[in-house]
Amino acid sequence: MNKKDQFESLACNCVEVGTLIREDDTVLTIDLSGVDAESRFAALKEEAAKIGSGNCKISAETVDEHGQTAIRAMFQFDCTAEKLIFQMRNA
């Protein structure tokens, strides 16, 4: 007789999504540098406003690194799904 193991899976190498994506992972930090850093940051702000609820809170720190602008942008989304969508669109 062929007994089935209660933990046997029909799929190979499966992982529960919740083990990879935390519910509270809503903040994304992006470092931009170079002569086009400000224009890329402006484009990212526009994209963030189009995601989900459109309530993304954006903050940034700007520093001058050897004559070039460097921006550390922080995007805080309402939920993890919005953050993931933003990341996939802008990868």
Backbone as CSV, one residue per row, in Angstrom:
resi,resn,N_x,N_y,N_z,CA_x,CA_y,CA_z,C_x,C_y,C_z
1,MET,0.844,-1.177,0.000,0.000,0.000,0.000,0.891,1.244,0.000
2,ASN,0.492,2.217,-0.740,1.255,3.453,-0.864,0.710,4.491,0.114
3,LYS,1.468,4.749,1.209,1.026,5.727,2.209,1.565,7.100,1.840
4,LYS,0.756,8.102,2.083,1.142,9.465,1.766,1.609,10.179,3.024
5,ASP,2.717,10.881,2.913,3.242,11.673,4.008,2.387,12.929,4.147
6,GLN,2.002,13.291,5.389,1.147,14.458,5.589,1.838,15.767,5.210
7,PHE,3.171,15.771,5.131,3.913,16.975,4.795,4.385,16.982,3.330
8,GLU,3.999,15.992,2.570,4.408,15.896,1.175,3.748,17.006,0.356
9,SER,4.508,17.585,-0.522,4.015,18.661,-1.364,4.050,18.211,-2.820
10,LEU,3.066,18.622,-3.586,3.033,18.306,-5.001,3.959,19.231,-5.788
11,ALA,4.269,20.366,-5.214,5.134,21.331,-5.889,6.541,21.253,-5.314
12,CYS,7.501,21.565,-6.138,8.893,21.503,-5.732,9.394,22.902,-5.396
13,ASN,10.152,23.028,-4.320,10.774,24.287,-3.907,9.769,25.414,-3.698
14,CYS,8.657,25.112,-3.070,7.648,26.131,-2.799,7.928,26.803,-1.463
15,VAL,7.620,28.089,-1.402,7.780,28.850,-0.180,6.521,29.681,0.008
16,GLU,6.023,29.731,1.210,4.873,30.563,1.520,5.270,32.023,1.335
17,VAL,4.473,32.793,0.615,4.793,34.179,0.301,5.066,34.989,1.565
18,GLY,4.349,34.735,2.617,4.521,35.476,3.863,5.887,35.307,4.498
19,THR,6.618,34.273,4.117,7.958,34.100,4.679,8.969,34.991,3.968
20,LEU,8.650,35.482,2.790,9.545,36.345,2.026,9.156,37.813,2.099
21,ILE,7.883,38.084,2.222,7.371,39.449,2.201,6.730,39.747,3.555
22,ARG,7.348,40.678,4.274,6.794,41.049,5.576,5.721,42.118,5.394
23,GLU,4.698,42.039,6.185,3.580,42.967,6.095,3.993,44.406,6.404
24,ASP,4.994,44.576,7.249,5.407,45.919,7.668,6.563,46.477,6.829
25,ASP,6.911,45.823,5.739,8.013,46.265,4.882,7.477,47.251,3.848
26,THR,7.326,48.513,4.260,6.680,49.508,3.411,7.603,50.654,2.996
27,VAL,8.837,50.663,3.483,9.752,51.774,3.189,10.833,51.319,2.211
28,LEU,11.047,52.120,1.185,12.068,51.850,0.188,13.024,53.037,0.148
29,THR,14.317,52.749,0.227,15.343,53.787,0.136,16.109,53.597,-1.165
30,ILE,16.237,54.674,-1.913,16.940,54.641,-3.193,18.006,55.724,-3.189
31,ASP,19.227,55.357,-3.538,20.321,56.313,-3.654,20.518,56.670,-5.125
32,LEU,20.488,57.955,-5.410,20.673,58.464,-6.768,21.866,59.404,-6.773
33,SER,22.679,59.308,-7.801,23.806,60.231,-7.898,24.095,60.526,-9.359
34,GLY,24.860,61.561,-9.576,25.216,61.941,-10.940,24.496,63.201,-11.366
35,VAL,24.771,63.613,-12.569,24.224,64.868,-13.076,22.712,64.811,-13.288
36,ASP,22.157,63.626,-13.481,20.715,63.509,-13.713,19.953,63.027,-12.477
37,ALA,20.569,63.078,-11.294,19.944,62.578,-10.063,18.624,63.292,-9.769
38,GLU,18.601,64.604,-9.926,17.388,65.359,-9.609,16.247,65.044,-10.569
39,SER,16.542,64.870,-11.839,15.479,64.539,-12.796,14.972,63.115,-12.578
40,ARG,15.868,62.193,-12.229,15.435,60.815,-11.938,14.581,60.794,-10.677
41,PHE,14.955,61.595,-9.673,14.170,61.674,-8.442,12.779,62.232,-8.738
42,ALA,12.693,63.255,-9.561,11.400,63.832,-9.926,10.519,62.795,-10.625
43,ALA,11.115,62.010,-11.510,10.361,60.960,-12.212,9.875,59.884,-11.242
44,LEU,10.709,59.514,-10.275,10.315,58.512,-9.282,9.183,59.026,-8.401
45,LYS,9.211,60.308,-8.064,8.125,60.886,-7.260,6.801,60.810,-8.022
46,GLU,6.833,61.099,-9.312,5.620,60.999,-10.127,5.095,59.575,-10.164
47,GLU,6.003,58.609,-10.338,5.608,57.197,-10.381,5.016,56.746,-9.046
48,ALA,5.615,57.174,-7.948,5.134,56.783,-6.617,3.711,57.289,-6.387
49,ALA,3.401,58.460,-6.902,2.060,59.026,-6.732,1.003,58.234,-7.501
50,LYS,1.406,57.465,-8.499,0.468,56.683,-9.316,0.181,55.305,-8.728
51,ILE,0.921,54.914,-7.693,0.789,53.573,-7.130,-0.310,53.534,-6.077
52,GLY,-1.200,52.582,-6.198,-2.215,52.311,-5.184,-2.988,53.530,-4.754
53,SER,-2.932,53.814,-3.459,-3.703,54.908,-2.878,-3.161,56.276,-3.261
54,GLY,-1.915,56.330,-3.711,-1.298,57.606,-4.062,-0.852,58.409,-2.862
55,ASN,-0.833,57.761,-1.688,-0.474,58.448,-0.446,0.968,58.228,-0.030
56,CYS,1.830,57.903,-0.949,3.227,57.639,-0.623,3.863,58.899,-0.029
57,LYS,4.500,58.734,1.132,5.217,59.840,1.763,6.668,59.777,1.290
58,ILE,7.151,60.881,0.763,8.494,60.910,0.179,9.337,61.946,0.909
59,SER,10.524,61.521,1.290,11.482,62.459,1.866,12.829,62.199,1.214
60,ALA,13.706,63.193,1.285,15.002,63.035,0.634,16.061,63.873,1.341
61,GLU,17.270,63.375,1.254,18.439,64.100,1.729,19.321,64.327,0.512
62,THR,19.770,65.550,0.322,20.631,65.871,-0.814,21.987,66.322,-0.293
63,VAL,23.032,65.756,-0.851,24.400,66.148,-0.490,25.215,66.336,-1.757
64,ASP,26.287,67.091,-1.620,27.192,67.306,-2.743,28.392,66.384,-2.549
65,GLU,28.567,65.454,-3.454,29.687,64.509,-3.393,30.645,64.810,-4.528
66,HIS,31.737,65.469,-4.195,32.782,65.757,-5.182,32.239,66.473,-6.415
67,GLY,31.377,67.458,-6.180,30.840,68.238,-7.284,29.617,67.645,-7.954
68,GLN,29.168,66.481,-7.509,27.966,65.861,-8.071,26.894,65.755,-6.997
69,THR,25.653,65.885,-7.412,24.532,65.781,-6.496,24.254,64.315,-6.178
70,ALA,24.090,64.025,-4.897,23.692,62.679,-4.464,22.414,62.824,-3.633
71,ILE,21.427,62.020,-3.967,20.133,62.079,-3.282,19.835,60.724,-2.671
72,ARG,19.497,60.718,-1.395,18.983,59.508,-0.736,17.488,59.743,-0.543
73,ALA,16.687,59.031,-1.336,15.239,59.202,-1.320,14.585,58.071,-0.534
74,MET,13.651,58.428,0.329,12.897,57.454,1.113,11.427,57.523,0.719
75,PHE,10.895,56.398,0.291,9.495,56.292,-0.119,8.778,55.414,0.900
76,GLN,7.770,55.955,1.567,7.003,55.173,2.539,5.594,54.970,1.987
77,PHE,5.319,53.719,1.609,4.033,53.362,1.018,3.054,52.927,2.098
78,ASP,1.765,52.882,1.741,0.729,52.459,2.688,0.798,50.967,2.994
79,CYS,1.258,50.180,2.030,1.330,48.735,2.259,2.481,48.129,1.452
80,THR,2.845,46.920,1.804,3.950,46.228,1.153,3.690,46.012,-0.336
81,ALA,2.450,45.716,-0.697,2.131,45.473,-2.108,2.436,46.697,-2.957
82,GLU,2.121,47.890,-2.450,2.423,49.113,-3.197,3.925,49.274,-3.391
83,LYS,4.694,48.969,-2.359,6.154,49.064,-2.453,6.674,48.093,-3.515
84,LEU,6.181,46.871,-3.510,6.629,45.866,-4.478,6.273,46.261,-5.910
85,ILE,5.080,46.796,-6.106,4.667,47.238,-7.440,5.597,48.345,-7.920
86,PHE,5.897,49.298,-7.047,6.794,50.401,-7.391,8.177,49.864,-7.760
87,GLN,8.689,48.926,-6.982,9.993,48.352,-7.255,10.015,47.627,-8.606
88,MET,8.981,46.857,-8.892,8.941,46.117,-10.142,8.841,47.042,-11.350
89,ARG,8.087,48.126,-11.219,7.950,49.067,-12.334,9.242,49.841,-12.588
90,ASN,10.040,50.016,-11.554,11.221,50.861,-11.675,12.529,50.093,-11.518
91,ALA,12.473,48.805,-11.752,13.691,47.981,-11.613,14.630,48.169,-12.786
